[in-house]
Amino acid sequence: MGIKVALGKSFIGTLALGAAVVLGSAAPSLADPPFSDGDDHPVVLAVVGDTSCQPTGPVEGEKQKDVCDKTGQGYTLRWQAQTATANQIEAMKPDLVAILGDEQYEVGRYEDFMASFDHTYGAFKWLHRPAPGNHEFYSEHGESGVHGFGYFSYYNGYQVNPNTGNPVTTPVTAGDGGAPVVQPVPRPDGQAGPFGTNGDGWYSYDIGGWHIVSLNIECKVQPGGCDPNGAWLAAETKWLADDLAHNHARCTLAYWHQPTFSAGDTAVAGSKSTSPEGTAADTWWKLLYQNGADVVLNGHDHLYARFIPLDPNANPDPKRGIREFIVGTGGESLDQPVPNATSQYIAKASGNYYGVMKLTLHRDGYEWDYESAMLDPGAPVNTPASFSDAGKDRCHRADRF
């Protein structure tokens, strides 16, 4: 079941090793004429991912530095960072919030969602349109994963024993070697999309004349793995193809967690991400490109990056190309952009700031405005106190309707 909500042009930049900002971009001017006439009723989508630290002490084989309890090394910083981005979103007063995965570290257990993520982002939970990340599905940093059960229980609610009023629970294993973990059993459908039998969670919605698709790329522990022809991933791709075939919107946007074109993947041999998930999502890029999509949003890289419009083979395509944004700066930690095979197509990037992107969706185009909420205290000396990246573009199919 899908969720229904009723409500470019750039020059190539140059990535310097270790640089906080990719220079050389020329985004469309915000002084250009409006997108359309008086029938334009823009809506605002707040965009961010990679958000909340683990609130407890180390579990299983974790290290103290991987958590943010009161004795953890990152306790103050990580709570400050997720609070800063949550406050930024509330001040933005968005119509909806696209959460790009890794909402809750380290493995997205339900109790951690309630003790960390919900304390900040829960203030506007009803606005969330989430996608899951690897930290919601897999075992991470020595802690056993829960295969999305905590994520889906948080967003969709959990099943309740009608005789006792207590949550129905079950031992869960991510299927990647971790020990079973007792978690609530999610309700079958809801805010995060259908749970299915394996934690599906893909859905689409319409807002402000745009068609938006949220996808689940956490394929490693699913039936068939990350093989595009594997049972689980092939079913999601078929659903996406059907969804796009029935899409008659002027503008289309899709998001999932691991990017196909990465700003933080150091592999230089190929043109795309070498992660199994990012590579698998190449099939989605092709489908979206064939159907005239305009924007792809990702997290996973703990930084902000804006690519120039690209075709599925990583070739610049200003007429039909999809513009990818990576916004993995919600509060958990930060990474620096690194040179790789596609970094020549990054227009602007930084790994020194926590922040959120404001995406204003017009009937025939969009404006992006990434603003920092907090400078990383570990940033190099003399790093500017703030960072922003703003521009706009028209949708590919804006003149067809």
Buried (B, 14 or more C-beta within 10 A) or exposed (E): EBBEBEEBBBEBBEBBEEBBBBEBBEBBEEEEEEBBEEEBEBBBBBBBBBBBBBBBEBBBEBEEEBBBBEEBEBBEBBBBBBBBBBBBBBEBEBBBBBBBBBBBBBBBBBBBBBBBBBBBBBEBBEBBBBBBBBBBBBBBBBBBBBBBBBBBBBBBBBBBEEEEEEBBBEEBBBBBEBEEBEBBBBBEBBBBBBBBEBBBBBBBBBBBBBBBBBBBBBBBBBBBBBEBEBEBBBBBBEBBBEBBEEBEBBBBBBBBBBBBBBBBBEBEEEBBBBBBBBBBBBBBBBBBBEBBBBBBBBBBBBBBBBBBBBBBEBEBBEEBBBBBBBBBBBBBBBBBBBBBBBBBBBBBBBBBBBBBBBBBBBBBBBBBBBBBBBBBEEBEEEBBEEBBBBBBBBBBBBEEE
